């Protein structure tokens, strides 16, 4: 039993519009711009050429019609007609002529119920149509203008009027040849076609040049992106000229490239600084662990007091590592403000009160003067609370024994004032840098990340923080935090 193979599947026809879109997508941007600009110019030139041709066509034929209407023919006194224009023309050549009174234009022809008649000397006959008989219903002074032709095929414009001078009504057909008009229009069409073709070619060349010139910044941008992708050298920029869309794109790329370079620099610096800060507690821990292992290995155990002190140091170092790692995690977040589920309406006065209570435990001998007014801000509650705690810890660390710490909150401005040694003016610009510690305070505990966390948390809440000398010129430093918000939790 033989099986008939199925007919081959014919691929579905893709619409021309979709094929054109696919072809455009497969071309380069420069090619698409060149094609679209040339196509737009081609359409504009073609429309202009067609409009010009139709305008000239109408004006020429209107002139022919006007001349035809303004030149009425003289009428003969008597008509001798024949069945067809060809018969009339043949009989006239044979010497059989109608009786004529007055001069009659040679392109005049008469149509009656008896047939067709030509004036003497006529060399052309007009081809009649069946619908020409409708001209018999015209009133005096009315006429019909139609296109027609002579019997030799020459195109003409014909005017039909009715005359009642004869024994039977006759239609007077006056014709004027339009071959010259047709030749002029044909020559104009050829000229316009040549001009359009030349314009399209020039438009394609101009479009290519314009696309090359316009896309030169894009080529530079592409080269810079490819260079960064190939070498991973962020920070590369391109020149910006003008203020158009390409210039805006170049400016945005330069900003992005600079931001990436700064981000990489901050990341590298953070890793280097973190490694430097982690090295100290890890070295101390390793030394203490090595000492304990060596004492057990040699059979000479350490005295209980020494061993207790070593373990205490190890615990302190572990706590310092824990705090440092937490600070690093806090600083690993982006520097720019962000929105998310952690941003809520927080009561800044309540945060300040809780932070003061914790600071009292760390500075039992210090005096805290607290004055807070209700203020509600929008931000991360945990981040803002840690920021305020860091400010108070900093004030506790540098306050002298029995010193006073002033905490004020009025109209969204939180100030923390201590009466310690203060900050030298030449060091104020570095206080919020990561891992920066004043040379005079490097013997104190800390990682140099506390104020960096304060600055980042406040910026995320849309506020600003400053640190400087006391306003009254006295000893100590004054930290000021300004947060947008209101007196009610709206």
Beta strands, then each sheet from edge to edge (+ up, - down):
strand 1: 108-112
strand 2: 115-118
strand 3: 144-149
strand 4: 155-163
strand 5: 170-177
strand 6: 343-347
strand 7: 367-372
strand 8: 376-380
strand 9: 404-410
strand 10: 413-417
strand 11: 464-469
strand 12: 477-482
strand 13: 485-486
sheet 1: 2+ 1- 5+ 4- 3+
sheet 2: 6+ 8- 13+
sheet 3: 7+ 9+ 10- 12+ 11-
end
